[in-house]
């Protein structure tokens, strides 16, 4: 009885090499990731120029008659026994160009908006009328305002740098409700 005989043994068969599916998938994933990241980082959309652009928000600030107007909202605390709140009471304007090449002869229209609504907020009350558009007439002299609002604190040494406060006689919007202010100019 022979225990092991190696001399005439058939040669072992070589099996086909296994393909590494994992390596193939990793390679494809790397190529796809590079393509996606490259196109994402290269997709910089320009909405305009200047300080009014907010990246990723789709907001462009433009002013037809003057691009240097600054708005500063101010609030007033109304201490009520049932519901004490802060109300938007005044908007301070500065850097208003009231020269002939700027906003002279134009009307500025101010609106306030909430976080998600496209409908302007009621900013003030004039008698029984809701004021959603605060209008300011710009002349070469002092600015004028519509019913329900008052103009005060007019300042400025020349026609290219006026400042003033637009006050609401009976404010209606709480400070937390006003998310953004828009200012448009009309002829």
LINPE-V729993 format. One record per pair of residues at least 6 apart in sequence whose ideal C-beta (glycine too) atoms are under 6 Angstrom apart, sorted by sequence separation. I is the first residue (numbers start at 0). J is the second residue. D is the distance in whole Angstrom. If there is no record, write none. Layout:
i=I j=J d=D
i=I j=J d=D
//
This chain:
i=46 j=52 d=5
i=62 j=68 d=6
i=96 j=102 d=6
i=97 j=103 d=5
i=144 j=150 d=5
i=155 j=161 d=4
i=77 j=84 d=6
i=123 j=130 d=4
i=135 j=142 d=5
i=136 j=143 d=4
i=155 j=162 d=6
i=121 j=129 d=4
i=122 j=130 d=5
i=142 j=150 d=5
i=154 j=162 d=5
i=51 j=60 d=3
i=76 j=85 d=5
i=77 j=86 d=6
i=110 j=119 d=4
i=111 j=120 d=4
i=135 j=144 d=5
i=121 j=131 d=6
i=153 j=163 d=5
i=74 j=85 d=4
i=75 j=86 d=5
i=111 j=122 d=5
i=122 j=133 d=6
i=134 j=145 d=4
i=152 j=163 d=6
i=47 j=59 d=5
i=119 j=131 d=4
i=141 j=153 d=5
i=152 j=164 d=4
i=46 j=59 d=5
i=74 j=87 d=6
i=75 j=88 d=4
i=150 j=163 d=5
i=151 j=164 d=5
i=72 j=87 d=6
i=133 j=148 d=5
i=73 j=89 d=4
i=130 j=147 d=4
i=148 j=165 d=6
i=149 j=166 d=5
i=72 j=90 d=6
i=148 j=167 d=6
i=70 j=90 d=6
i=71 j=91 d=4
i=125 j=146 d=4
i=142 j=163 d=6
i=147 j=168 d=6
i=125 j=147 d=3
i=69 j=93 d=5
i=108 j=132 d=5
i=109 j=133 d=4
i=123 j=147 d=4
i=69 j=94 d=5
i=68 j=94 d=5
i=108 j=134 d=5
i=67 j=94 d=4
i=68 j=95 d=5
i=106 j=134 d=5
i=107 j=135 d=4
i=106 j=136 d=5
i=65 j=96 d=4
i=105 j=137 d=5
i=103 j=137 d=6
i=102 j=137 d=4
i=65 j=101 d=5
i=103 j=139 d=5
i=64 j=101 d=6
i=65 j=102 d=5
i=64 j=102 d=4
i=97 j=137 d=5
i=64 j=105 d=5
i=123 j=167 d=4
i=122 j=167 d=6
i=124 j=169 d=4
i=123 j=169 d=6
i=123 j=170 d=6
i=124 j=171 d=5
i=123 j=171 d=5
i=121 j=171 d=5
i=122 j=172 d=6
i=120 j=172 d=5
i=98 j=158 d=4
i=97 j=158 d=5
i=98 j=159 d=5
i=111 j=172 d=6
i=96 j=159 d=5
i=113 j=176 d=6
i=97 j=161 d=5
i=114 j=178 d=4
i=113 j=178 d=5
i=95 j=161 d=4
i=111 j=177 d=5
i=112 j=178 d=6
i=112 j=179 d=5
i=93 j=162 d=4
i=111 j=180 d=5
i=92 j=163 d=5
i=110 j=181 d=5
i=91 j=164 d=5
i=109 j=182 d=5
i=89 j=164 d=5
i=90 j=165 d=5
i=107 j=182 d=6
i=108 j=183 d=5
i=89 j=166 d=5
i=107 j=184 d=6
i=88 j=167 d=6
i=105 j=184 d=5
i=106 j=185 d=5
i=88 j=170 d=5
i=87 j=170 d=6
i=86 j=170 d=4
i=87 j=172 d=5
i=86 j=173 d=6
i=87 j=174 d=6
i=84 j=173 d=5
i=85 j=174 d=4
i=87 j=177 d=5
i=74 j=174 d=4
i=70 j=180 d=6
i=64 j=184 d=4
i=63 j=184 d=4
//
